[in-house]
């Protein structure tokens, strides 16, 4: 069974101009590492609990190894400093088994 990895992050954006710099660098780096941008939503429908204002994104990688190579790359770690300075972020990932 092949497993893809889905990565979900929610950003509460504190500095829009700095966050824009992060976004500009994000997409080329994601593509370089084989990541696929699936979707985003600035106002998702909340079924239960509460949801902080901001942006929720979902991306996909072919494997956990590919995700972690991207996440731990020197290029992404440098870019992430912009994200850290401009947002409050919550990130998770999970394996998705094709059946």
N, C-alpha and C positions, 0 to 999 in steps of 0.2 A: 504494500500500500504506500503510495506517495503522500507525503505530508507537506503542505505549504504552511507558512506562518503568517498569521494576521497580527498586525501591530496597530493598536489604537492609542491615540493620545488626545488629551483635552488640554487646551491652552486657555488660561485666563490672561488676556493680553493687557499688559500694564503700560507698554510704550509702543504704539502702533508704527511709528517710523522705524524703530529698531527691529521690530518683528518683521517688517517688510524686507529688511536686509537679510534676515534669516530665510524667509521664503524664497528670495531670489537665488540664494546659494543652495537651497534644499533640493530643488527639482533636478538640476544637473548631477548632483552628487548621488541622489537616489537612483537615477538611471544608470550611472556609472557602476553601481553595485547591484544592478539587476532588480531593484525594487520596483514595484508597480503601485502607483497611486490609485486607490480605488474610489474614494469619495471623501467629502467633508460636509459638515453642516454647522451653521452658526446658531440654529435654533431647532435642535432635535425635539421630537415629541417625547416627553418624559412620561413613562408608564407608572413609575413608582419612585418615591423618594424625591430628592431635590437635585437640581442641576445648576452649577455655577455658570454665569454668562461666559461666553467665549466660543471657541472653535473646537470641534471634535473632528479628527481625521482618522482614516483607516488606510493602511498601506499593506502590501503583501510581498513576501519573499518566497523563493522556491524552497528554502530550508531554514532551520534555526541557525545553522552555520553561516548562511548568507546574511541573515539579519544581524547576527553578532559581529560579523566582519565589518559591515557598514557601521553599526553602532559604535564599535571600538576603534574605527579607523582614525588616524590622526586628523584627516580632513574633516570628518564629522565632529570629532571632539572639539576642534577649533570653532566650527560653525555653531556648535551647541552652546558655546559661551555667550553668543548673541541671544540665543533663545533663553538661556538662564537669566540674562540681564533684562529681558523684555517681557517675560511671561512667568506665570506660575503654571507648571506642567504636571500632569499625571499621565503616566504611560504604562501600558500593559501589552503583553503579546500572548498568543495562544496558537497551538498547533491545530491545523485543520486537515483531517485525514480524508482523502478522496476515496470514496467507496464505490 
